Amino acid sequence: MTTRRNRRVQPRPRVYEPLLQAYDSNTSNARETLVTPSKGKRLRILRVRVIQETADGRRLYEVYFGGGATMAAEPDKAVDTLDVPELGEDSTRVFPRDEGPRGLRDEPLSGRWSGEAPSTVHKIMVEYTEES
């Protein structure tokens, strides 16, 4: 005879759907929103990649959560600063499932050029998941 006390409840596995957002960067030092989560959700970053397809010098790109003007305004929300080489690319490390940086509910992922802004458009690829 089985009683309610002896049964184990199995947790329902959470759906894991990696998402990809491709974005063309601006050519100023102003903050830009890279990804905005669905209403009531949080972003968890898997990887951010910045690609420089045209020779434009070495650039630094800040990636952080929130709507602050710079990463230095709220350092606890920083994801990474990418060092993009001449005619190359840089990316954050690839974070395993459930281990990457996570924003607050409805908090966007932002980015901005640090130092001198580029004169050409760069490709930014954000791999992420949305969590409740």
C-alpha positions, 0 to 999 in steps of 0.5 A: 500500500502506497501512502501520500507520504512515501511518494516522491514528487518529480519536478517538471523540467524547465524548457531550455531554449537558447535564443540568438539576437543579431544586432548592428551597433551604432557609431557613437558612445551612447548606450544601446539596448541589445536585447529586451526580455519578454514581459515579466522574464529575465535574461540569462547570457550564454555568450556575447560576440562582437565582430569587426568586418572592416578595418577600424582600429582596436575598440572596447565594447562594454556589455551590462544589464540595465539602462545606465549610461555606462557600465561604471554607473552600476558595476555590479550589473557588468557582464564584460568588456570586449576588446575587439581587435582590428579586423577581428572579433571578441566574445565573452566566455561561453557560460554553461546552462544556468550559470551565465550572468542574469538580469532582473525581471524586465531588465534589458541588456545594454552595450556601448563603445568605451573610449573612441567610438568606431566609424563603421558598424559592427555586428553584435551577436547575443546568445541568451535564454529567458527565465521566469 
